[in-house]
Every structure is written in structure tokens, then in C-alpha cells.
């Protein structure tokens, strides 16, 4: 949960605030900066969620592949 919160804080609060201050022309807080924060924050949380899901899927795939390899190895040695 800490990873999700830090991604949301960095992408949803810090980056839009820095972009607001760095803009050449005056950018209003509402709706420009707030909408950027919502979009960036949601995208960051989705990317963290997808990364964790992919990592779990890769772990399961390699465990299954290892089990198949061990089963094949046992069948070859039993002959």
C-alpha cells in the first residue's frame, strides 16, 4: 500500500504542482492543475498495480516451468 500511496503522491500532487509553478503563462489551479493531478495520479496507481500483477504472473509462470522441468527430469532418470 505504501508504494501505491507514494506513486499517487508523487504523480498526483508533486508533479502537477511543479508543472503549475514552471508554466510560462499563469495556469489556474482549477481545473488545469487539479485535473492533471487526478489523471497523473490515476495513471501512476494503474502502472504500479499492473507492474505488481505482471510480477506475480511471471513468478507463477517460472514456478510452473520449473515444476514441469523437474517432472521431465524425473521421468528421464527413471528409465
C-alpha positions in Angstrom: 0.0 0.0 0.0 3.0 2.3 0.7 4.0 2.0 -3.0 0.6 3.0 -4.2 0.4 6.0 -1.9 3.9 7.2 -2.8 3.1 6.9 -6.5 -0.1 8.8 -6.1 1.6 11.5 -4.0 4.5 12.0 -6.5 2.5 11.8 -9.7 -0.8 13.3 -8.5 0.5 16.1 -6.2 4.1 16.9 -6.6 4.5 16.7 -10.5 1.3 18.8 -11.2 2.4 21.4 -8.6 5.8 21.7 -10.2 4.3 22.0 -13.6 1.9 24.7 -12.3 4.9 26.7 -11.0 7.0 26.2 -14.1 4.4 27.2 -16.6 5.2 30.3 -18.6 1.7 31.6 -18.5 -0.5 31.6 -15.5 -2.2 28.3 -15.1 -5.3 28.2 -12.9 -5.3 25.7 -10.1 -8.8 24.7 -11.0 -9.4 22.9 -13.4 -6.0 22.6 -15.1 -3.7 21.6 -12.2 -6.2 19.6 -10.3 -7.3 17.6 -13.4 -3.6 16.9 -14.3 -3.1 15.7 -10.7 -6.1 13.4 -11.0 -5.1 12.0 -14.3 -1.4 11.6 -13.4 -2.3 10.0 -10.0 -4.7 7.5 -11.5 -2.2 6.6 -14.2 0.6 6.1 -11.6 -1.6 3.8 -9.5 -2.6 1.8 -12.5 1.0 1.4 -13.5 2.0 0.2 -10.1 -0.9 -2.2 -10.0 -0.1 -3.6 -13.4 3.6 -4.0 -12.5 2.7 -6.0 -9.4 0.2 -8.1 -11.3 2.8 -8.8 -14.0 5.5 -9.7 -11.4 3.1 -12.2 -9.8 2.2 -13.7 -13.2 5.9 -14.1 -14.1 6.6 -15.8 -10.7 3.8 -18.3 -11.2 4.9 -19.0 -14.8 8.5 -19.7 -13.8 7.4 -21.9 -10.9 5.2 -23.9 -13.3 8.0 -24.2 -15.8 10.4 -25.3 -13.0 7.9 -28.0 -11.9 7.5 -29.3 -15.5 11.3 -29.4 -15.9 11.6 -31.3 -12.6 8.9 -33.8 -13.7 10.6 -34.3 -17.1 13.9 -34.8 -15.4 12.5 -37.4 -13.1 10.9 -39.3 -16.0 14.3 -39.4 -17.8 16.2 -40.6 -14.8 13.7 -43.4 -14.0 14.2 -45.1 -17.4 
